[in-house]
Amino acid sequence: KPETGRTWGLYSTTTSLELGHRFVDTDGNNSRYLSDVNVRDGYRVLGYSLDMRARPGTGTLFDLLKTDVSNAGGDAAQTYYLRADKTRFYRFDGNVRRFNYFRSIANFVAPIPNVTWREHDLRQQISDFNLKLFPQRAVRVNAGYSRSLAKGRYTPTYNFERDQFQLLGQSRWEANDYRLGLDATYKKWDFNAEQLYRNFRNDPHITAKPGGDLGLNQTDNGRIVTLSRDTPFHSRSLVTRFGIHGNVAERLHIVFRALHDDERIKAGYLEIDTGRANNGSTIISRTLGLSDPGGIATRPGNNVDVGISLDVNRHLTISNTFNYTGWRIAGNMNWLNVSVQQTGTNPPATTTSTTVATGYVTDLSSLRNTLEASFNFGRKFSADLGWRTMNRDVKLAGIWNATSTNPVVKNEGESIATNSFIGGLRFRPTNKASFMFDVERGQNNNAFIRIAPLDYTRTRIRAQVQATEQLWLNGTFTSIDRTNPT
């Protein structure tokens, strides 16, 4: 409720502001300090908050406005938050987080003194904005936008002519999510549907050190004089979600969720370099690149969850949950063109072209079902028994080096079915004591690592006792036994 003495028109207002300046003085290795702490000199808004409230429905543009800011101005972690609410019309939330990531430590493993490998100095920002229209109505509209962005300097390593080299790179990637959906309530049934579109771009650019690079091993022949490499990576995703839950009858409840996503990825590669080969010849020009449109992969997927529960009586509930997950990754790497022009013992110019992979497919489908009975005899005693089963099919197929005289054809699959028993008891003899026991025995599904299902038994015992009004005693014992029947 509005507090007297703090009113400003229709609003009860509370605000605070904390300003400051950070003074940093480091001895020794400043790069190590920034890599661990990353707090720098400068003015800061250490904290700011604003809270404005009016009685529901009486505000002009909003009934509630709340803002929080922390460490704004350059700290390693900064947060900005805004919420605005107008009863029966809208609810808005905005959250922005900024992170500064720095790593630049001389590699004590490398034989070259004072050489820093794999440096990073990145600025990342994550933003989320959500708007709900008519939040108290039977039909509600949801809209949202999220953005993730990172950019800055990084120095990857590169294997060139049998040596390792440090390159100079500028990284910039961003992901943008757009969401639009509906929530509805009708006769004790709840419905929701949402459409999401995501666009992702990663456009790093990498060059060699000015003046060339001798590499990790400075006594061999391999040298990089100039290098320019672009590896753009772009993708887009469409995700559709739908859900419904409610009561078919007074004692029969159902929950249904479905998700379909369609993803597409496109990757390119172009590298142009000069230098010296390991055999001593001069590399006048070498170009490596994927032919247009580069590497492409698609990933359609589906996920369905269904839950049904029946209250047989006030002591017994039977429930069944079912899940289906399936996706398919289909991709190919187009022509990889390699053009080399060099002097010395080799011919003046050589050009090769090959296909890395084409029509490669990874296919997965997984079914999981859990049937469970729950017994409840008041607050003192409850128990549950259940059975979980799963079946997973994984298939790999494709052709590698399709343009060669002896292409490698891969076609393999794996199908695994598992079963598990679950059960538990809970006993509360008094309000100040509670004892719990549960057990699970069965098999874990390990289709992706090509071994038999992992047999396991897990038991847990837990006790809670209130000795006095101020003292609680808690104890838990867990035992896990696993066997690999390979």
C-alpha positions as CSV (number, residue, x, y, z in Angstrom):
1,K,0.0,0.0,0.0
2,P,1.2,3.6,-0.6
3,E,3.1,4.8,2.4
4,T,2.4,8.3,3.8
5,G,5.3,10.7,3.4
6,R,6.6,9.0,0.3
7,T,3.8,9.7,-2.2
8,W,4.4,11.5,-5.4
9,G,1.1,12.1,-7.1
10,L,-0.6,8.7,-7.3
11,Y,2.5,6.8,-6.5
12,S,4.3,5.7,-3.4
13,T,8.0,6.1,-4.4
14,T,11.2,4.8,-3.0
15,T,14.6,5.4,-4.7
16,S,18.3,5.0,-3.9
17,L,21.5,5.9,-5.7
18,E,25.1,4.9,-4.9
19,L,28.0,6.4,-7.0
20,G,31.7,5.7,-6.7
21,H,35.0,5.4,-8.2
22,R,37.2,2.3,-8.3
23,F,40.9,2.7,-7.8
24,V,43.1,-0.1,-8.9
25,D,46.8,-0.4,-8.4
26,T,48.5,-3.7,-9.2
27,D,52.0,-5.0,-8.6
28,G,53.5,-7.9,-10.6
29,N,51.6,-9.4,-13.5
30,N,48.7,-7.1,-14.4
31,S,47.4,-9.6,-17.1
32,R,47.1,-12.3,-14.4
33,Y,45.2,-9.8,-12.2
34,L,42.8,-9.0,-15.0
35,S,42.4,-12.6,-15.9
36,D,41.3,-13.5,-12.3
37,V,39.5,-10.3,-11.1
38,N,39.1,-7.9,-14.1
39,V,38.2,-4.9,-12.0
40,R,39.5,-1.7,-13.5
41,D,39.7,2.0,-12.7
42,G,36.8,4.2,-13.4
43,Y,33.6,5.9,-12.2
44,R,30.7,3.5,-11.4
45,V,27.0,3.5,-10.7
46,L,27.5,0.9,-7.9
47,G,23.8,0.7,-7.3
48,Y,20.5,2.3,-8.3
49,S,16.9,1.4,-7.5
50,L,13.5,2.9,-8.1
51,D,10.2,1.6,-6.9
52,M,6.9,3.4,-7.8
53,R,3.6,1.8,-6.8
54,A,0.0,2.9,-7.1
55,R,-3.2,1.1,-6.1
56,P,-4.1,-1.5,-8.8
57,G,-5.9,0.1,-11.7
58,T,-5.4,3.7,-10.6
59,G,-2.0,4.5,-12.3
60,T,-1.9,6.4,-15.5
61,L,0.7,4.6,-17.7
62,F,1.6,2.0,-15.0
63,D,0.6,0.8,-11.6
64,L,4.1,-0.5,-10.8
65,L,7.5,0.6,-12.0
66,K,10.7,-1.0,-10.7
67,T,14.3,-0.4,-11.8
68,D,17.5,-1.9,-10.5
69,V,21.1,-1.2,-11.7
70,S,24.3,-2.8,-10.4
71,N,27.9,-2.0,-11.1
72,A,27.2,0.0,-14.3
73,G,30.2,1.7,-16.0
74,G,32.7,-1.1,-16.8
75,D,32.8,-3.8,-14.1
76,A,33.3,-7.4,-15.1
77,A,29.6,-8.1,-14.4
78,Q,26.8,-5.5,-14.8
79,T,23.0,-5.8,-14.5
80,Y,20.1,-3.6,-15.5
81,Y,16.5,-4.5,-14.7
82,L,13.2,-2.8,-15.5
83,R,9.6,-3.9,-14.8
84,A,6.4,-2.1,-15.6
85,D,2.9,-3.3,-14.8
86,K,-0.5,-2.0,-15.6
87,T,-3.3,-4.1,-14.1
88,R,-5.5,-5.8,-16.7
89,F,-3.5,-4.3,-19.6
90,Y,0.2,-5.3,-19.7
91,R,3.2,-6.6,-17.8
92,F,6.7,-5.9,-19.1
93,D,10.1,-7.2,-17.9
94,G,13.4,-6.2,-19.3
95,N,16.8,-7.6,-18.2
96,V,20.2,-6.7,-19.6
97,R,23.5,-8.3,-18.3
98,R,27.0,-7.4,-19.4
99,F,30.1,-9.4,-18.9
100,N,33.8,-8.5,-19.6
101,Y,36.0,-11.5,-20.0
102,F,39.8,-11.1,-20.1
103,R,42.5,-13.8,-20.3
104,S,46.1,-13.1,-21.1
105,I,48.6,-15.2,-19.2
106,A,52.1,-16.1,-20.5
107,N,52.1,-19.9,-21.2
108,F,54.7,-21.4,-18.9
109,V,54.6,-24.7,-20.9
110,A,55.8,-23.1,-24.1
111,P,59.6,-22.9,-24.5
112,I,59.3,-19.4,-25.8
113,P,59.4,-16.9,-22.9
114,N,56.8,-14.2,-22.5
115,V,54.5,-15.6,-25.2
116,T,50.8,-15.6,-24.6
117,W,48.7,-18.2,-26.4
118,R,44.9,-18.2,-26.8
119,E,44.3,-14.7,-25.4
120,H,40.8,-13.3,-25.0
121,D,39.4,-9.8,-24.3
122,L,35.7,-10.2,-25.0
123,R,32.6,-8.1,-24.1
124,Q,29.4,-10.0,-23.9
125,Q,25.8,-8.7,-23.5
126,I,22.7,-10.8,-22.9
127,S,19.3,-9.0,-23.1
128,D,15.8,-10.4,-22.5
129,F,12.5,-8.4,-23.0
130,N,9.1,-9.9,-22.3
131,L,5.7,-8.4,-22.8
132,K,2.4,-10.0,-21.7
133,L,-0.8,-8.2,-22.8
134,F,-4.1,-8.6,-20.8
135,P,-2.5,-10.7,-18.1
136,Q,-5.7,-11.1,-16.1
137,R,-7.9,-12.0,-19.1
138,A,-8.9,-15.4,-20.4
139,V,-6.8,-14.9,-23.5
140,R,-3.3,-13.5,-23.0
141,V,-0.8,-12.4,-25.6
142,N,3.0,-13.0,-25.1
143,A,5.7,-11.3,-27.0
144,G,9.4,-11.4,-26.4
145,Y,12.9,-10.5,-27.8
146,S,16.3,-11.8,-26.6
147,R,19.7,-10.9,-27.9
148,S,23.1,-12.3,-27.1
149,L,26.2,-10.6,-28.4
150,A,30.0,-11.0,-27.9
151,K,32.9,-9.3,-29.6
152,G,36.5,-8.6,-29.0
153,R,40.0,-9.9,-29.4
154,Y,41.1,-13.5,-29.3
155,T,44.3,-15.3,-30.4
156,P,43.7,-18.9,-31.5
157,T,46.5,-21.3,-32.3
158,Y,46.9,-22.8,-35.8
159,N,48.7,-25.9,-37.1
160,F,50.7,-24.9,-40.2
161,E,53.5,-26.9,-41.9
162,R,54.0,-29.2,-38.9
163,D,54.3,-26.3,-36.4
164,Q,52.0,-24.4,-34.1
165,F,51.4,-20.7,-34.7
166,Q,49.6,-18.0,-32.8
167,L,47.1,-15.9,-34.9
168,L,45.4,-12.6,-34.3
169,G,41.7,-12.7,-34.4
170,Q,38.6,-10.5,-33.9
171,S,35.5,-12.3,-32.8
172,R,31.9,-11.2,-33.2
173,W,28.8,-13.4,-32.8
174,E,25.2,-12.6,-32.1
175,A,22.0,-14.5,-31.6
176,N,18.5,-12.8,-31.9
177,D,15.3,-14.5,-30.7
178,Y,11.8,-13.3,-31.5
179,R,8.8,-14.9,-29.7
180,L,5.1,-14.5,-30.1
181,G,2.4,-16.7,-28.4
182,L,-1.0,-17.0,-26.8
183,D,-2.2,-18.3,-23.4
184,A,-5.8,-19.1,-22.9
185,T,-8.1,-20.5,-20.2
186,Y,-11.5,-22.1,-21.0
187,K,-13.6,-24.1,-18.6
188,K,-10.7,-25.2,-16.4
189,W,-8.5,-26.0,-19.4
190,D,-5.3,-24.1,-20.1
191,F,-3.9,-23.8,-23.6
192,N,-0.6,-22.2,-24.8
193,A,1.1,-21.8,-28.1
194,E,4.3,-20.1,-29.1
195,Q,6.4,-19.5,-32.2
196,L,10.1,-18.7,-31.9
197,Y,12.5,-17.5,-34.6
198,R,16.2,-17.4,-33.9
199,N,19.0,-16.0,-36.1
200,F,22.6,-16.6,-35.3
201,R,25.7,-15.2,-36.9
202,N,29.4,-15.8,-36.1
203,D,31.8,-13.9,-38.3
204,P,35.4,-14.1,-37.0
205,H,38.3,-12.8,-38.9
206,I,41.9,-14.1,-38.3
207,T,45.2,-12.8,-39.5
208,A,48.9,-13.5,-38.9
209,K,51.1,-11.5,-36.7
210,P,52.6,-8.4,-38.4
211,G,56.0,-9.2,-39.8
212,G,55.4,-12.9,-39.9
213,D,55.6,-15.7,-37.3
214,L,58.3,-18.2,-36.5
215,G,55.9,-20.6,-34.7
216,L,56.3,-22.6,-31.5
217,N,59.4,-24.3,-32.9
218,Q,61.6,-21.5,-34.1
219,T,64.3,-23.8,-35.6
220,D,62.2,-25.6,-38.2
221,N,61.4,-24.5,-41.8
222,G,57.7,-23.7,-41.4
223,R,56.9,-20.0,-41.5
224,I,53.8,-17.8,-41.8
225,V,54.4,-14.5,-43.5
226,T,50.8,-13.4,-44.3
227,L,47.5,-15.1,-43.5
228,S,43.9,-14.1,-43.8
229,R,41.1,-16.5,-42.8
230,D,37.3,-16.0,-42.7
231,T,35.0,-18.7,-41.3
232,P,31.5,-17.4,-41.3
233,F,28.9,-19.5,-39.5
234,H,25.2,-18.6,-39.9
235,S,22.1,-20.5,-38.8
236,R,18.4,-19.9,-38.3
237,S,15.8,-21.9,-36.3
238,L,12.1,-22.0,-36.2
239,V,10.6,-23.5,-33.0
240,T,6.8,-24.1,-32.6
241,R,5.4,-25.1,-29.2
242,F,1.9,-26.1,-28.1
243,G,0.6,-27.3,-24.7
244,I,-2.7,-28.1,-23.1
245,H,-3.6,-29.4,-19.6
246,G,-6.9,-29.8,-17.7
247,N,-9.4,-32.3,-16.3
248,V,-11.2,-34.8,-18.5
249,A,-13.3,-35.7,-15.5
250,E,-13.2,-34.9,-11.8
251,R,-10.5,-37.5,-11.2
252,L,-8.8,-37.8,-14.6
253,H,-6.2,-35.2,-15.4
254,I,-4.2,-34.9,-18.6
255,V,-1.1,-32.8,-19.7
256,F,0.1,-32.6,-23.3
257,R,3.1,-30.8,-24.8
258,A,4.5,-30.8,-28.3
259,L,7.5,-29.1,-29.8
260,H,8.8,-28.9,-33.4
261,D,12.0,-27.2,-34.4
262,D,13.6,-26.8,-37.8
263,E,17.2,-25.6,-37.8
264,R,19.5,-24.8,-40.7
265,I,23.2,-24.2,-40.5
266,K,25.5,-22.8,-43.2
267,A,29.3,-22.6,-42.8
268,G,31.9,-21.2,-45.1
269,Y,35.7,-21.2,-45.2
270,L,38.3,-19.2,-47.1
271,E,42.0,-19.0,-46.2
272,I,44.8,-17.3,-48.1
273,D,48.4,-17.5,-46.9
274,T,52.0,-17.1,-47.8
275,G,55.2,-18.3,-46.1
276,R,57.6,-21.2,-46.2
277,A,56.8,-24.9,-46.3
278,N,58.4,-27.5,-44.0
279,N,60.6,-28.8,-46.8
280,G,62.1,-25.3,-47.2
281,S,60.3,-24.2,-50.4
282,T,58.6,-20.8,-50.5
283,I,54.8,-20.7,-50.6
284,I,54.0,-17.9,-53.0
285,S,50.3,-18.4,-52.6
286,R,48.1,-21.0,-51.0
287,T,44.3,-20.8,-51.0
288,L,41.9,-23.2,-49.2
289,G,38.2,-22.7,-49.5
290,L,34.8,-24.4,-49.6
291,S,32.9,-23.9,-52.8
292,D,29.6,-22.0,-52.6
293,P,27.4,-22.6,-50.6
294,G,29.9,-24.3,-48.3
295,G,28.9,-26.8,-45.6
296,I,25.2,-27.1,-44.9
297,A,23.3,-29.0,-42.3
298,T,19.6,-29.2,-41.4
299,R,18.2,-30.5,-38.1
300,P,14.4,-31.1,-37.9
301,G,13.3,-32.4,-34.5
302,N,10.1,-33.2,-32.6
303,N,9.4,-33.7,-28.9
304,V,6.1,-34.9,-27.4
305,D,5.2,-35.2,-23.7
306,V,1.9,-36.8,-22.5
307,G,0.9,-37.2,-18.9
308,I,-2.2,-38.9,-17.5
309,S,-3.2,-39.3,-13.9
310,L,-6.2,-41.0,-12.3
311,D,-7.3,-40.5,-8.7
312,V,-8.7,-44.0,-8.0
313,N,-9.7,-42.9,-4.5
314,R,-8.4,-40.6,-1.9
315,H,-5.5,-43.0,-1.1
316,L,-4.4,-44.2,-4.6
317,T,-3.3,-42.3,-7.7
318,I,-2.1,-44.0,-10.9
319,S,-0.1,-41.9,-13.4
320,N,1.6,-42.5,-16.7
321,T,4.0,-40.2,-18.5
322,F,5.2,-40.7,-22.0
323,N,7.9,-38.9,-24.0
324,Y,9.0,-39.1,-27.6
325,T,12.1,-37.4,-28.9
326,G,13.3,-37.5,-32.4
327,W,15.6,-35.5,-34.6
328,R,17.6,-35.9,-37.8
329,I,20.8,-34.2,-38.8
330,A,21.4,-34.2,-42.5
331,G,24.4,-32.4,-43.9
332,N,27.2,-32.3,-46.4
333,M,30.5,-30.5,-46.9
334,N,30.8,-29.2,-50.4
335,W,33.9,-29.1,-52.5
336,L,37.1,-28.3,-50.6
337,N,39.4,-26.5,-53.1
338,V,43.1,-26.4,-52.3
339,S,45.3,-24.3,-54.6
340,V,49.1,-24.1,-53.8
341,Q,51.8,-22.2,-55.7
342,Q,55.3,-22.5,-54.4
343,T,58.9,-22.5,-55.5
344,G,61.7,-25.1,-54.8
345,T,61.6,-28.8,-55.4
346,N,57.9,-28.9,-55.9
347,P,56.1,-28.0,-59.2
348,P,55.4,-24.3,-59.5
349,A,51.7,-24.8,-58.9
350,T,49.4,-27.6,-57.7
351,T,45.7,-27.7,-57.4
352,T,43.6,-30.3,-55.7
353,S,39.9,-30.6,-55.0
354,T,38.0,-33.0,-52.9
355,T,34.6,-33.5,-51.2
356,V,34.9,-34.0,-47.4
357,A,31.5,-35.5,-46.9
358,T,28.1,-35.6,-48.6
359,G,24.7,-36.8,-47.6
360,Y,25.8,-37.6,-44.0
361,V,22.8,-38.4,-41.7
362,T,22.5,-38.9,-38.0
363,D,19.0,-40.1,-37.0
364,L,17.7,-40.6,-33.5
365,S,14.4,-41.6,-32.1
366,S,13.7,-42.2,-28.4
367,L,10.6,-43.5,-26.5
368,R,10.3,-43.3,-22.7
369,N,7.4,-44.4,-20.5
370,T,6.9,-44.3,-16.8
371,L,4.0,-46.0,-15.0
372,E,3.6,-45.2,-11.3
373,A,1.2,-45.8,-8.5
374,S,1.2,-43.5,-5.5
375,F,-0.3,-44.4,-2.1
376,N,-1.2,-41.7,0.4
377,F,-2.5,-42.4,3.9
378,G,-2.6,-39.0,5.4
379,R,0.5,-37.1,6.5
380,K,2.0,-40.0,8.3
381,F,2.6,-42.6,5.5
382,S,3.0,-42.5,1.7
383,A,4.5,-44.8,-0.8
384,D,5.0,-45.2,-4.6
385,L,5.9,-48.0,-7.0
386,G,6.7,-47.6,-10.7
387,W,8.3,-49.0,-13.8
388,R,10.3,-47.0,-16.4
389,T,11.1,-48.3,-19.9
390,M,13.0,-46.7,-22.7
391,N,13.9,-47.6,-26.3
392,R,16.4,-45.6,-28.3
393,D,17.4,-46.0,-32.0
394,V,20.5,-44.3,-33.4
395,K,21.4,-44.5,-37.1
396,L,24.4,-43.1,-38.9
397,A,24.7,-43.1,-42.7
398,G,26.7,-41.2,-45.3
399,I,29.4,-41.2,-47.9
400,W,32.8,-39.7,-47.3
401,N,35.1,-38.6,-50.1
402,A,32.3,-39.2,-52.6
403,T,34.4,-38.1,-55.6
404,S,37.3,-40.5,-55.0
405,T,37.7,-43.8,-56.7
406,N,37.1,-45.7,-53.4
407,P,34.5,-43.7,-51.4
408,V,33.9,-44.7,-47.9
409,V,30.3,-45.6,-47.2
410,K,29.1,-45.7,-43.6
411,N,25.9,-47.2,-42.5
412,E,25.4,-48.4,-39.0
413,G,22.7,-48.4,-36.3
414,E,22.2,-49.2,-32.7
415,S,19.0,-50.0,-30.9
416,I,18.8,-50.3,-27.1
417,A,15.9,-51.0,-24.8
418,T,16.1,-50.6,-21.0
419,N,13.8,-51.1,-18.0
420,S,14.0,-49.8,-14.4
421,F,12.1,-50.3,-11.2
422,I,11.4,-47.4,-8.9
423,G,9.9,-47.3,-5.5
424,G,9.9,-45.4,-2.2
425,L,8.4,-45.0,1.3
426,R,7.9,-42.0,3.5
427,F,7.0,-42.2,7.2
428,R,6.2,-39.3,9.6
429,P,5.5,-40.7,13.1
430,T,5.3,-37.2,14.5
431,N,5.4,-33.7,13.3
432,K,9.0,-33.5,14.4
433,A,10.3,-36.6,12.6
434,S,10.4,-37.8,9.0
435,F,12.0,-40.8,7.5
436,M,12.3,-41.6,3.7
437,F,13.5,-44.5,1.7
438,D,13.6,-44.9,-2.1
439,V,15.3,-47.3,-4.5
440,E,15.8,-47.5,-8.2
441,R,17.1,-50.6,-10.0
442,G,17.5,-51.0,-13.7
443,Q,19.5,-49.9,-16.7
444,N,20.8,-46.6,-18.0
445,N,20.6,-46.1,-21.8
446,N,24.1,-45.6,-23.3
447,A,23.4,-45.8,-27.0
448,F,25.9,-43.0,-27.9
449,I,28.9,-44.7,-26.5
450,R,28.3,-48.1,-28.1
451,I,28.3,-50.3,-25.0
452,A,25.6,-52.4,-23.4
453,P,23.2,-50.6,-21.0
454,L,24.7,-49.8,-17.7
455,D,23.1,-51.9,-14.9
456,Y,22.7,-49.9,-11.7
457,T,21.1,-50.0,-8.3
458,R,20.6,-46.8,-6.3
459,T,19.2,-46.6,-2.8
460,R,18.7,-43.6,-0.5
461,I,17.7,-43.2,3.1
462,R,17.0,-39.9,4.7
463,A,16.0,-38.8,8.2
464,Q,14.9,-35.5,9.6
465,V,14.4,-35.0,13.3
466,Q,13.6,-31.8,15.2
467,A,15.5,-32.2,18.5
468,T,14.4,-28.8,19.9
469,E,12.7,-25.7,18.7
470,Q,16.1,-24.3,17.5
471,L,17.8,-27.5,16.4
472,W,17.1,-29.8,13.4
473,L,19.1,-32.9,12.6
474,N,19.3,-34.2,9.0
475,G,21.0,-37.3,7.7
476,T,21.2,-38.9,4.3
477,F,22.8,-42.1,3.1
478,T,23.1,-42.9,-0.6
479,S,24.4,-46.1,-2.2
480,I,25.0,-46.5,-5.9
481,D,26.2,-49.7,-7.5
482,R,27.0,-49.8,-11.3
483,T,28.1,-52.6,-13.6
484,N,29.2,-52.5,-17.2
485,P,28.2,-55.7,-19.0
486,T,30.3,-55.0,-22.0
